[in-house]
């Protein structure tokens, strides 16, 4: 049996409580990743989007004259 088959067999034989704990840990990790993304990635993108909007308004006002 190759390594992947051995790993799958070990996972299949694992107790249900252990599998549930691993699933819970992965769920918490995904929630924390989503929160971190919202706070640290989306926030700066909103600021950049606001700066672009202001720049477009300034260029629009200056070209009307």
N, C-alpha and C positions, 0 to 999 in steps of 0.2 A: 504494500500500500504506500502511496506517496504521501508527502507531508500534508497536503490539503485534506486528503482522506482521513488521516490520523486526527487532524484538528477538528474536522466535522464530527468524527466519532466521539471525541472527547466532549464537544459541545452537546451532542445528543444525549450523552450519559450524565451530564451535569444535573444537579438537583434543581427543581423548579424555583425554589427560593433564591438560589444563586443567580439564575437567569433573570428573575424579576428584579433583583438588586442591580444587575448590570444594565437592564433596560431602564430602570429608574435613574441610574447615574448618567446614562446617555441622554435621557430626556432633560435632566437638569442642565447638563452641558449645553444642549441645544437652546434651552431658554436663556441661559447666561450669554451665549454667543449672540442671540438675537437682541438682547438688551444692550450688550456692548456695541453691537453694530448700530443700533438706533442712536446711542449716546455719542459715540466717537466717530462714526463715519457719516451718518446722515446729517448731524448737526453742522459740521463744516461744509457739507454740500449745500445746505440751505443758505448759509452765509454767502457762499460763492454764487449761488443762484440769485440772491438779493443784489450782490454787486453787479452781476451781469445785467439785471433788470434796470438798475440805476444808470449804468453805462449806456444802455439802449435809450433810455429816456433822455439823457443828456445829449446824445448824438441826435436824437429826433428833434429836440428843442433847438439845437444849434443849426440844424439844416433848414428849419422853417424860416429863419430870418433872412 
